[in-house]
Amino acid sequence: MSDHPSSLENLLNQSLSGLAELSRKASKLGALQQHYQQQVQGPLAAHSRVANLRGGVLVIDVASGAWLSQLRLQRSNILSQMRQIAPSLTSLDLRINPSMVKAARNPIEQKPNQREISANTAAQLRELADSTDGKLSESLKKLAALSERRQNK
């Protein structure tokens, strides 16, 4: 190390060059991700993503082993397609990333259960609950009570 302090200009130039390099890499990864999403469509695209580019190796994260198996089946095709925008690619590194499971979930709007139990069925459930005991009896009584609450609404 030098005994002399670095000039502010040198420090800023180093920082800016580092930021410029980071920005270029982010742009490259963004372009690769966009191209990847076009090549791998459907559910697999929702459960995988371009994670990094190291040398000639494109790192792709997948949400689970099941999706990893699907991706492996398409590995050579994906590599050749990705080489169209990154000719220096030599291989794909496929990795399971469990944190993607939450990100990949596409919650389906759930409608409330519209089915109803008739008063006759509720009465039969109560009779059955009286002839049994334990947890089954409790569950049958709760189900009959639920029916009555829905009918009262």
N, C-alpha and C positions, 0 to 999 in steps of 0.2 A: 504494500500500500504506500501511497505517496503521503509525505508529510504536509503537502499543500492541499488546501480545500479545493474542491471542484467549483468551477464557475457556475453560476446559475444558468447561464446559456447552455453549457454542456449538459447539465442535469435535465433541462427542459427538452433539449434535442433528443436525449436518450429516452425520456418518457414518451415524447411524441412519436418517435420511431417505433417504440414498443406498442403504443396504442394503434398506430397505423397497421402494424403487422397483425395485431389482434382483430382489427376491423376487417382486414383482407381475409383472414381465416374464417371469421363469422360469416362473411358474404359467401365464401366458397362453400361452407357447410350448409348455408341456406339454399344455395342453388342445388347442391347435391340432394338435400332433403326434398326439395320440390320435384326434382327429376325422379327420385326414388318413389315418392307418392304416386306419380303418374305410372310408374312401372308396376308397382305392387298395389293393386287396388283392392277395395272391399275391406273385410274385417282384418285381414293381415296388415293392411296399411294403418289401421287404427291401433294395432297392437305392436307396432314396431316403428323405429325411427333411426335416422342417421345420428350417431352420437359423436363421432370424431373421425379425423383423417390424420393418420400418422404415417408419414412416408408414403408408401404405395398401398397401405392397408386401410380400408374403409371399415370403421367399427359401426356395427348396427346393433342396437339394443332391442330386445323383444320382451314382452310381458311375462311369458311363461315357457315351459318346456314344450307344450303343445304347439305354440306358435313358432318356436325354434325349429321344430320338426318340419312344419309347413315351409318355413323359410329355407331350410336346407334343401328341400326338394327343388327349389327355384334358384339355388345359389349360382350356378353357372350362367343361367339366363340373366339374372340380375347383374352379375359382374360384367357381362358383355354389354348390357344396356347402359350401365353406369360409366363404362369406359368411353362412351360417346361424348360425355362432357368432362371426364377426367381420364385422359388416355394413359396416365402414369399409374393407374390402379393395377396392383398385382394380385390382391386377394381381398376377401371379406372376412372380418372377424365378427362372428355372431355371438352375442352375449345375452344372457338372461338378466334382466333388470326388474326385480319385483316391484320397485316403486312405480313402474309403468302401469301396473294393474289398476291402481286408483285413477290414473290419468286416462287410461283407455276405456274405462267404463263409460258407457253411454246410457245413463239411466232412462229407462222407458217410463213414460208417464203411466202411472198406475191409477186406474179408476177404482173408486171404492167398490166393494163387493155389493152388487145390486140384488143378489139372490136373497130371498127371504124364506124363513121357515113358517109354515102355516101354524095356526093356533092348535090344530089337531096334532100336528107333528110335535109341537112343543109339549103338549100334554102327554104324548106317548114317551117323550124323552124323560119327563119328570117321573112317570111310572117306572120306566126302566132304571132310573137313578135310585128310586126307592128300593128296588129289588136287588141292587148291587151295593157294594161298599168300597171304601178307599178312594183312590184318585179317579177311577173311572166314574164313580158316582158324582164326585165333585165336578168333573168336566161336563158330564151330561146336564147337571143342574145349571152350570154357567151357560151352556149352549141354549137351554130352554129360556133362561133369563134374558139372554141376548135377543132372542126372538121376540119376547114380550116388549123389550125396550124399543126395538125397531118398529113394532106395530103401534106403539104409543106415540111415536114421532109424527 
